[in-house]
Amino acid sequence: MNWMVVLGAIALIFGGLLVVSPNSLLKISEGLNRMVTRIDEQVLKYRLGVGIALIISAVFLFMYAYMLGKR
């Protein structure tokens, strides 16, 4: 339920920005693109550690979902 409120608030904010100030969304987008590019570079630099961490996380989540399903 809370996630729907958060998503609704995000949609309201971005919808309002699209109507009132579309240039501010372009500036936000450019800033986020630079941040994502830096994150991509770091992930590729440490790809082995990130990959192993993601695999361990996925195994944990699958096991947790399996245990919850058994109830």
Secondary structure, DSSP 8 states (H G I E B T S, - for coil): -HHHHHHHHHHHHHHHHHHH-HHHHHHHHHHHHHHHHHHHHHHHHTHHHHHHHHHHHHHHHHHHHHHHHH-
